[in-house]
Amino acid sequence: MKIKPQIPLSPINKWLNNSTVNNDRTYFVLSMMLYLLQSIDNKHQFIFRFKILLKKYPNVDVIAMGFPKDWEKEPLWHFKPNIKQLIRLGVAFSLR
């Protein structure tokens, strides 16, 4: 990527624990977008919708996009769905 976002110097919200992530990979850019989004609106559905997309398109290789093996365990990417989201997630997965 031509534009390489920098790691927040003093993040006030959750950031990535994995310090080996390259800032020229899709994972870093999505993480930066998620960080900024969480700073603005903590009721967003970005993680929820992203995981639905990954389930809908299982051929997408997140490792090739720079996602580390345990990316879902990162505090930044931790997702606590509410009951409506769980129902929607179940419906979305059963549509495949």
C-alpha positions in Angstrom: 0.0 0.0 0.0 1.2 3.4 -0.8 -0.2 5.0 2.3 1.1 3.4 5.5 -0.7 4.5 8.6 1.5 4.9 11.7 0.9 3.1 15.0 -0.9 5.4 17.5 1.8 6.8 19.8 -0.4 6.9 22.9 -3.6 5.0 22.2 -6.3 5.8 24.7 -8.5 3.0 23.5 -7.6 -0.7 22.8 -4.9 -1.2 20.2 -3.1 -4.3 18.9 -1.0 -6.4 21.3 0.9 -7.9 18.4 3.7 -5.5 17.7 5.0 -7.5 14.7 2.1 -6.4 12.4 3.3 -4.6 9.3 1.6 -1.2 8.6 1.6 -1.9 4.9 -0.9 -4.8 5.1 -4.7 -4.8 4.9 -4.9 -6.0 8.5 -3.2 -3.0 9.8 -5.3 -0.6 7.8 -8.5 -2.3 8.9 -7.3 -2.3 12.5 -6.6 1.5 12.2 -10.1 2.0 10.8 -11.6 0.0 13.6 -9.6 1.9 16.2 -10.8 5.2 14.8 -14.4 4.0 14.5 -14.3 2.8 18.2 -13.1 6.2 19.2 -16.1 7.8 17.6 -18.9 5.2 18.1 -18.5 2.2 20.4 -21.9 0.8 19.1 -20.7 0.2 15.6 -21.1 -3.1 13.8 -17.9 -3.2 11.8 -16.5 -6.3 13.5 -19.8 -8.1 13.3 -20.3 -7.3 9.6 -16.7 -8.1 8.8 -17.0 -11.6 10.3 -20.3 -12.1 8.4 -18.4 -11.3 5.2 -15.6 -13.8 6.0 -18.2 -16.5 6.6 -20.0 -15.6 3.4 -16.8 -15.8 1.4 -14.7 -18.6 3.0 -12.1 -18.5 0.2 -10.8 -15.1 1.4 -7.3 -15.7 2.8 -7.0 -13.4 5.8 -3.4 -14.6 6.3 -2.5 -13.2 2.8 -4.0 -9.9 4.0 -1.6 -9.8 6.9 -4.0 -11.0 9.6 -2.0 -12.9 12.3 -3.1 -16.4 13.3 -4.8 -15.2 16.5 -6.2 -11.9 15.3 -9.7 -12.5 16.8 -8.1 -12.7 20.3 -6.8 -9.1 20.0 -8.6 -6.8 22.3 -9.2 -4.4 19.4 -11.0 -7.1 17.4 -12.9 -8.7 20.4 -16.5 -8.9 19.5 -19.4 -9.2 22.1 -22.6 -9.6 20.0 -26.0 -8.8 21.4 -28.9 -11.3 20.9 -30.1 -9.6 17.7 -26.6 -9.8 16.2 -26.3 -13.5 17.2 -29.6 -14.3 15.5 -28.6 -12.4 12.4 -25.2 -14.1 12.5 -26.8 -17.5 12.6 -29.2 -16.6 9.8 -26.3 -15.2 7.7 -24.3 -18.4 8.2 -27.2 -20.7 7.4 -27.7 -18.9 4.0 -24.4 -20.4 2.6 
